Amino acid sequence: MIIVMDGKTSESHVQKIIKKLNEMGHKVDISRGERRIVLGVIGDVKKLSSVPFYAFDGVEEVIAVEKPYKLASKEYKSTTTEIKIKDVIIGGKEIVVMAGPCVVENKEQIFQTAKLVKDAGAKILRGGAFKPRTSPYSFQGLEEEGLQLLAQAREETGLLIVTEVMSASHIELVDKYTDIFQVGTRNMQNFVLLKELGKVNKPVLLKRGMAATLEDLLLSAEYILSNGNNNIILCERGIRTFENYTRNTLDLSAIPALKQLSHLPVIVDPSHGTGRQELVLPMSRAAIAAGADGLLIEVHPNPKESFSDGAQTIDFKHFKELMSQVTLIAEAIGRTVKSNNII
């Protein structure tokens, strides 16, 4: 349920409604604007049908949200949420590109990659320190040493950092180093982790599960939202289908669909979405044309020597080409990809 109040309503009248809802066992999310105050009621709202909310001073409208995901829905908020981290805005006019290796291997690798992706126009450095792998014998990441190297690369280049958090017990450690928590496909429905991330005041990049519907994804986002963290970035990274030419099937229709269903920004990972180097560039172009707010790209100095996912990782030459072409697509649809280069 959403309760819309006049923006000039006194705080005491707003608090009367919140107190009433709290007494009935509901949490309330408050969004304040110049012209209206929106109260998002969290919980089972069936028993609220008999409450005469229009009798409270300042109430203009009471809206029943039909979607099972309430706070993530377009009904709750009609405009796209913009997530601001320092001078980077995700969900605005600018397309934000996150780029870097699948996994941090050593200082030289991550520093070289950070410098070159920044020069090409990326705003955020991606890199795994804790890596969930299908095989227990595969490289699992440098853990805290990897996080430290990412932080050092941030100091060197000014790029923001996004890195994966795999469990609730890792949140405190990863929080010390990262700017954005990434929740991978295998953890999209790790509800203990999602609840704890809802208590952290830092953006969360939530990847779609490999067999998840859009409703599944948005309900996972709802776990984070309902626990207090409104800074969520949805990520389409491909789903499992019967097709085996590509690693996954990149669901480009998910981009406009999610934009219709939710106010949360949407980015696309064409690296995992295809699993093939030669498909990353065309799918990046297509993602931006379909309305994505950003891209998550795997880049490595020498993909053939990558410790992880070399087949879907592009080198610096191809990343520069990708950024050039994505810029043209963005401009064609009235958006921008600002370069970090000073000319």
Beta strands, then each sheet from edge to edge (+ up, - down):
strand 1: 2-6
strand 2: 27-32
strand 3: 36-42
strand 4: 59-63
strand 5: 83-85
strand 6: 88-90
strand 7: 96-100
strand 8: 124-126
strand 9: 160-164
strand 10: 180-183
strand 11: 204-207
strand 12: 232-236
strand 13: 266-268
strand 14: 294-298
sheet 1: 2+ 3- 1+ 4-
sheet 2: 5+ 6-
sheet 3: 7+ 8+ 9+ 10+ 11+ 12+ 13+ 14+ 7+
end
